[in-house]
Amino acid sequence: MQYKTGDTIRLTCSFYNFAGDLADPTAITLKVYSEAKTELLSKVKTDLVNPSTGVYYYDYTTPATGQFLVYEFVGTINSLPMVTRKSFGTEWF
């Protein structure tokens, strides 16, 4: 997906247990990385919006320069790490 620089976008994640049910993990973090794997943003559970069980989001304003970005949600369910990564690009146009 391509976004405009300076846009606010919603980064979302849904966490599931091994039974396939939505579940609230512990120790959730959200990180945004540049293409060079430089960390641009780091947020913890209290910074995220949790509208329902297992669903989390954060409204992120993209950097002023066009680039390729990756965001990562990490949480722990039943002492096991759960990781979701997605990528997107930004450009000025």
Secondary structure, DSSP 4 states (H G I P E B T S, - for coil): -EEETT-EEEEEEE-B-TTS-B---EEEEEEEEETT--EEEEEEGGGSEEEETTEEEEEEEPPSS-EEEEEEEEEEETTEEEEEEEEEEEE--
